[in-house]
Amino acid sequence: MRSDAVIKKEGFQALSKKLDLVEAERFIVLIKRENFDYTEWRKDLWEDMGIEELSAKAMKHYKGKN
């Protein structure tokens, strides 16, 4: 199991791949400011995607990590 420090570091690196430094910091502030419920947010994340498409994307992602 990875430590909290490692997870935070890798999480910020992941944000930095899509957002510039200021936007990544802003994202963190926005999440901390709101009463953010990841479980509720996740329910609608892929609602417009069929199970086959979602499965194909997951497999593509998985194969890219190996």
N, C-alpha and C positions, 0 to 999 in steps of 0.2 A: 504494500500500500504506500502510495506517495504521500509525502508530508504536505501540510497546508502551504508552506512556503513554496514548494515546487509547483503545486497546483496554481497558486496565485501568479507565479512567474510565467508559467506556460499559458495561463488564461490571458494575461496581459499581452503576451507574444501573439496569441491568436487574434486578439482584438487589433493589434498593431498591423497585422497583415491586411486587414480590410479597411481600417480607419487610420488617419494620421494621429500623431501623439495627442493633439488637443481634442480631437473627436473621441479617442479612446478614453481619455480622462473624463470628458463630458458624459460619455455613456455610463461610466462607473458612478458618477455623481447622480445622474438621472435614476439609475437603479436603486441607489441608496436612499434617495429622496422619497421615492414612491413606496407604497406598501406593495411591493412586487411579489407576486405569487407565480413562481416558475411553472408549477404544475398547471395552473389555469391558463397561463400564456401558451404553454406547449400544446394544449388541447386544440387550438386553432391554427397552429403553426403550419401544418401540412393538410389543411382541410380541403384544399382545391386539387390535391394530388391523389390519384388512385393507388391502391395497395401495390399493384404491379410496378408502377413507376417509382414509388417510394422504395420498394424492395430492390429494384435495379440500381437506384442511386446509392442505397446502403451497401450493396455488394461492390459497386464501383469504388466507393470510398474505402471499404475494407481491403480490397485488392490493392489499392494504391498505398496502403500502409504497410503491406508485406513485401 
